Amino acid sequence: MNRTHITCRLLVATATALAVALTTGGPAGAQPVPADQAERRLQQALDRVVAAGAPGAVLLDRHGSRTTRLASGFADPVEGRRMRVDDRFRAASQMKSFTAVVVLQLVQEGRLRLDDQIDVLLPGVVPHGYGAGVTVRHLLLHNSGLFDFGDDPRVLAPYFAGDLGHVWTPPQLLAIAFEHPPLFPPGTRFSYADTGYFLLAYIVEAVTGHAFGDELRRRILRPLGLRGTDLPTVDAIAGRHAHGYIVFGDPPADTDVTALYPFSWAAGGLTSTAHDSARFYRALFAGRLLSPALIREMKTTIEVTDSDLPSRSGLGVQRWTPCGVAWGHSGNAPGYLVYTWISPDTQHETVLMINEDPQSVGPQALAEYYDLLDRAYCRRP
């Protein structure tokens, strides 16, 4: 689940303070640093993220044929289990890129069009007349105007009350969204909405006749060999994984929220690893999953107005300009924060994950986090 709309004030303040440090040259244009020295500096920077407040952190950094994989801190501080580079974590809204690829593959196969209207594709799912004129493209681009169910306080209330295993079903969450009028006419401005990605998954099911999870595995997970990635429908994370933490309660305390039910499904229910995240985005932007024409469509962007770092939104992907262009997606679930950045030529890629909620970890740790993300991707000393 991406809660940018919840955390943006803290994150924007941190990003603004960091902006003066960002470089303007492309990743490939940076001065080369000896490999052992570069790795040592990255490990020190990763350790600073942990020292500033994150329980643990994982960094995957690839430039050309050389990949550096580093870990710091704890995957489970209570048990004293150290973080490992292959630990699973909740990748949250990186799920949106996966969902978008499945939808765009159906477009590529001629079974769907980007400008098809959702009330035609999903008769009986969307209330008659609700969100009139909303298309598949609007859902992918986050400019449909549909209300985001995560903005209704009823959704998070059970979890803040301590019931981490509370099950929300997709129909229940869509019903909550549909209780609220659309925010604006479709296509007129940006507003991040998990609601749209639930509807996209429903469209996949309507077009294929198969469960969305089955299409995800058949089209992406199995062909790419993403063995550390899945879309769970239970509250546990399979295999060895990092526990996630967030401060809440009365009195406030650092709470293990690893077992929070993955209610955000096709919008943010993904669990993954740094390796799998990197492998997916590299395959995507190298043209292994979509045709060049569909990748161009995916890269058609609009301005994001509530982002943690200045960015633009494409069809299920995000675009940043830390030093040249970086594509990818962020993920912000309770207890976790992850970014994956990849260069247009796919030669430079950085994945950075911490297992503490950005609302809880504090501005110093966030500043160290974003500085490291920039430092690694841009090959900045």
Protein Blocks (a to p, Z undefined) as FASTA:
>chain_A
ZZklmmmmmmmmmmmmmmmmpcfbdfklpccddfklmmmmmmmmmmmmmmnopabdcddd
dehjbccdddehjfblmnopacdfkbccdekjmmmmmmmmmmmmmmmnopacfkbcfklm
mghkagghiaghiafklmmnopnopacfklpmklmmmmmnopambccdfklmmmmmmmpc
cfbdehiaccddfklmmmmmmmmmmmnopafklmmmmmmmmmnopakbccdfbfbdehjd
ddddddedjddddddfklpccfklmnomcccdfklmmmmmmmmmnopmbcfklmmmmmpc
cddfkbfbdcdddehiacddfeocaeddddddehiacdddddfklpaccddddfbdfkln
opklmmmmmmmmmmmmnopZZ
